[in-house]
Amino acid sequence: MPIFSREASGTATASAVSTMTDTGASWSSNQWTGCKVLMAGSWANVLSNTAAPLNVLTVDAWFPLGPITGTYVIGRDCAVRRK
């Protein structure tokens, strides 16, 4: 499971193998590109996202399980990398 800084959270209203939707959010286009999303013990890398009113994240895949719905957290990767 990745370690990351919390940037946003909410409740997913739908998800599929490579997407997650939150109709209650208010995002800008591609605001979360390059971030990670964590939901119900699974996580995914965010490839892109649409703006309101649909607010759809496109992700690479859910690890280890998916698709799922519930409360999510979006954040930026904070993993420590050694030189």
N, C-alpha and C positions, 0 to 999 in steps of 0.2 A: 504494500500500500504506500502511495507517495506521501511525502511530507510537504505541505504547502501553506502559504499564507491565505487566510480567508478574505476573499474579495466580495462575495455575494452569496446569498442563500435564498431558498424558496421551496416551493412544492411543485414537483413535476406533475403536469396534468396528463401527459402521455409520453411514451418512449417506444423506441424500436431498436433494432440491432445497431443502427448507426445514428440515431437522433434522440433528442430529449426536448420536450415542449413544456413551457411554463407560460400560460396565457395571462397570468397575473403579474408578470415581470415587466420591466420597462428598460430594455437594452438598446444600445446603439448597434448598428451593423458591425460585425466582426470585433466587437468589444472584447470578447473572451477568446479570440484566436490565440493559440499557444498556451492556454491555461489547462488545468485539469478540473474535472468535476467528480465529486465523490457522492454516492447515493446508495444507501442500504448495504454498505459493506463492499460495493463495487466501485470501480473508478474507470475513467476514460480520458483520453487526450482530446481537447477541443480543437477541431480543424477550422470551424467557422461558426458564425451565428447570424440569424436574421434579427431585424429590429421589431419593435412593437407594431402591431398588436399580437402577432403569433409567437415571437420569441422562441425560435427553434435552434438548438445547438446541434451541429453536425459533429459527430465524434468518430474516432477510428474504430473502436469496439469497446464493449463493457468487459472489464476483467474483475473477478473471474466469472461473473454471471450477468445476464442481461436478456432481454430488456426488462426494466424494472420501473416502478414509480415510487414516489414518496418524497421526503425532505432531502434536499441536495445542498451541497456547498461547492462553490466555484473558487478556485484559488490559483496562485502562481507557484510554480515549482520552487521549493526552497532546499532541495537536496544538496548536501555538502559534497563538493567534488574535490578530490585530491589531485595535486599536480604530479 
